[in-house]
Amino acid sequence: MWPETDLLDLWQLVSKQGWTDQFAARWTPGEQGAVAALQAFLQDTVGAQDYPSVRETSRLLPHLHFGEISLRQIWAVTQALGETRGIDPPSSGARVFLSEVGWREFAHHLLFHFPHTTSQPLRSEFAKFPWRPDPGGRLQKAWETGRTGYPLMDAGMRELWATGWMHNRVRMGVASFLVKHLRLPWQVGAQWFWDTLVDADLASNTIG
Ligand SMILES: Cc1cc2nc3c(=O)[nH]c(=O)nc-3n(C[C@H](O)[C@H](O)[C@H](O)COP(=O)(O)OP(=O)(O)OC[C@H]3O[C@@H](n4cnc5c(N)ncnc54)[C@H](O)[C@@H]3O)c2cc1C
């Protein structure tokens, strides 16, 4: 789907730097890791999801993506906790969390009904959008490597490279920066995220 030469470049970089080795300390793949992450999240950290500087989101996404935990399990465990605490959902953070999970379902629903959106805009008039020419890919490289000069954008892109993950609000920021500020096509961003996210998911990445 993506240009073959770009993938080749990426793989050469990956094999030279052992790039994904650094992820091992941050993620515990497998069902046990998924259940432990859910329990720790619901008991300790569940809170507002709007602050990228605070670790308050679940980081369950790769576990969901690789089938190590299911949506039904998440729902059941959250409800059971609510019963124990006598409140349902067990906290306002848990309510936000469940609505976030709903976004994932919505993304899959959209992809099912509009499969062309992985490479074409949902609204066809945007196919003629006047993107900015980027000779030599200078702006694209600056965005990908976190060298735009905008601290929050650059921090997000560097975090992505170092950990394979980025907070949702920062993902929204860098995506908006790419298309509205740099005026580069959204497909460029979708491709980079696809190659670098540990939780790369076609439906959620496309809607983002
Ligand atoms: C440009 C862009 C690209 C994205 N690419 C991906 C991707 O490739 N894969 C992916 O799974 N998510 C993607 N997202 C959605 C979202 O950013 C991540 O799901 C979230 O940041 C994962 O962290 P978490 O598990 O701590 O989320 P939490 O905030 O703890 O949310 C819990 C779960 O809800 C789901 N969820 C939350 N927000 C969204 C959302 N906006 N869309 C769909 N599902 C959501 C995820 O399954 C997540 O694990 C993207 C968002 C944007 C703006």
The ligand as an SDF file (V2000), in Angstrom:
LIG
                    3D

 53 58  0  0  0  0  0  0  0  0999 V2000
   -3.6180   10.9950   14.2810 C   0  0  0  0  0  0  0  0  0  0  0  0
   -4.1110    9.8770   15.1710 C   0  0  0  0  0  0  0  0  0  0  0  0
   -3.6860    8.5850   14.9290 C   0  0  0  0  0  0  0  0  0  0  0  0
   -4.1260    7.5330   15.7330 C   0  0  0  0  0  0  0  0  0  0  0  0
   -3.7040    6.2780   15.4420 N   0  0  0  0  0  0  0  0  0  0  0  0
   -4.1580    5.2420   16.1760 C   0  0  0  0  0  0  0  0  0  0  0  0
   -3.7720    3.9140   15.8520 C   0  0  0  0  0  0  0  0  0  0  0  0
   -3.0390    3.6420   14.8930 O   0  0  0  0  0  0  0  0  0  0  0  0
   -4.2320    2.9230   16.6190 N   0  0  0  0  0  0  0  0  0  0  0  0
   -5.0950    3.1570   17.6590 C   0  0  0  0  0  0  0  0  0  0  0  0
   -5.5180    2.1880   18.2620 O   0  0  0  0  0  0  0  0  0  0  0  0
   -5.4760    4.3980   17.9910 N   0  0  0  0  0  0  0  0  0  0  0  0
   -5.0580    5.4510   17.2780 C   0  0  0  0  0  0  0  0  0  0  0  0
   -5.4680    6.7130   17.6070 N   0  0  0  0  0  0  0  0  0  0  0  0
   -6.4490    6.9090   18.6950 C   0  0  0  0  0  0  0  0  0  0  0  0
   -5.8740    7.2190   20.1240 C   0  0  0  0  0  0  0  0  0  0  0  0
   -4.9340    8.2640   20.0760 O   0  0  0  0  0  0  0  0  0  0  0  0
   -5.2470    6.0050   20.7990 C   0  0  0  0  0  0  0  0  0  0  0  0
   -6.1880    4.9630   20.7980 O   0  0  0  0  0  0  0  0  0  0  0  0
   -4.8450    6.2770   22.2590 C   0  0  0  0  0  0  0  0  0  0  0  0
   -3.9980    7.3890   22.3540 O   0  0  0  0  0  0  0  0  0  0  0  0
   -4.1800    5.0440   22.8340 C   0  0  0  0  0  0  0  0  0  0  0  0
   -3.6970    5.2610   24.1270 O   0  0  0  0  0  0  0  0  0  0  0  0
   -4.4020    4.5630   25.3700 P   0  0  0  0  0  0  0  0  0  0  0  0
   -4.5230    3.1010   25.1330 O   0  0  0  0  0  0  0  0  0  0  0  0
   -3.6480    5.0110   26.5790 O   0  0  0  0  0  0  0  0  0  0  0  0
   -5.8420    5.2330   25.2930 O   0  0  0  0  0  0  0  0  0  0  0  0
   -7.0090    5.5090   26.3920 P   0  0  0  0  0  0  0  0  0  0  0  0
   -7.2330    6.9860   26.4310 O   0  0  0  0  0  0  0  0  0  0  0  0
   -6.7360    4.8260   27.6890 O   0  0  0  0  0  0  0  0  0  0  0  0
   -8.3020    4.8840   25.7240 O   0  0  0  0  0  0  0  0  0  0  0  0
   -8.6990    3.5380   25.9510 C   0  0  0  0  0  0  0  0  0  0  0  0
   -8.8700    2.8350   24.6220 C   0  0  0  0  0  0  0  0  0  0  0  0
   -9.8880    3.5020   23.8590 O   0  0  0  0  0  0  0  0  0  0  0  0
   -9.5560    3.4830   22.4600 C   0  0  0  0  0  0  0  0  0  0  0  0
   -9.4330    4.8680   21.9510 N   0  0  0  0  0  0  0  0  0  0  0  0
   -9.1640    5.9920   22.6750 C   0  0  0  0  0  0  0  0  0  0  0  0
   -9.1990    7.0890   21.8980 N   0  0  0  0  0  0  0  0  0  0  0  0
   -9.4820    6.6710   20.6420 C   0  0  0  0  0  0  0  0  0  0  0  0
   -9.6600    7.3300   19.3870 C   0  0  0  0  0  0  0  0  0  0  0  0
   -9.5690    8.6680   19.2590 N   0  0  0  0  0  0  0  0  0  0  0  0
   -9.9150    6.5840   18.2840 N   0  0  0  0  0  0  0  0  0  0  0  0
  -10.0340    5.2410   18.3840 C   0  0  0  0  0  0  0  0  0  0  0  0
   -9.8860    4.5560   19.5460 N   0  0  0  0  0  0  0  0  0  0  0  0
   -9.6170    5.2500   20.6580 C   0  0  0  0  0  0  0  0  0  0  0  0
   -8.2520    2.7180   22.3490 C   0  0  0  0  0  0  0  0  0  0  0  0
   -8.5500    1.3670   22.0560 O   0  0  0  0  0  0  0  0  0  0  0  0
   -7.6370    2.8490   23.7420 C   0  0  0  0  0  0  0  0  0  0  0  0
   -6.7550    1.8260   24.0800 O   0  0  0  0  0  0  0  0  0  0  0  0
   -5.0310    7.7860   16.8090 C   0  0  0  0  0  0  0  0  0  0  0  0
   -5.4420    9.0970   17.0470 C   0  0  0  0  0  0  0  0  0  0  0  0
   -5.0010   10.1340   16.2520 C   0  0  0  0  0  0  0  0  0  0  0  0
   -5.4670   11.5360   16.5480 C   0  0  0  0  0  0  0  0  0  0  0  0
  1  2  1  0
  2  3  1  0
  2 52  2  0
  3  4  2  0
  4  5  1  0
  4 50  1  0
  5  6  2  0
  6  7  1  0
  6 13  1  0
  7  8  2  0
  7  9  1  0
  9 10  1  0
 10 11  2  0
 10 12  1  0
 12 13  2  0
 13 14  1  0
 14 15  1  0
 14 50  1  0
 15 16  1  0
 16 17  1  0
 16 18  1  0
 18 19  1  0
 18 20  1  0
 20 21  1  0
 20 22  1  0
 22 23  1  0
 23 24  1  0
 24 25  2  0
 24 26  1  0
 24 27  1  0
 27 28  1  0
 28 29  2  0
 28 30  1  0
 28 31  1  0
 31 32  1  0
 32 33  1  0
 33 34  1  0
 33 48  1  0
 34 35  1  0
 35 36  1  0
 35 46  1  0
 36 37  1  0
 36 45  1  0
 37 38  2  0
 38 39  1  0
 39 40  1  0
 39 45  2  0
 40 41  1  0
 40 42  2  0
 42 43  1  0
 43 44  2  0
 44 45  1  0
 46 47  1  0
 46 48  1  0
 48 49  1  0
 50 51  2  0
 51 52  1  0
 52 53  1  0
M  END
$$$$
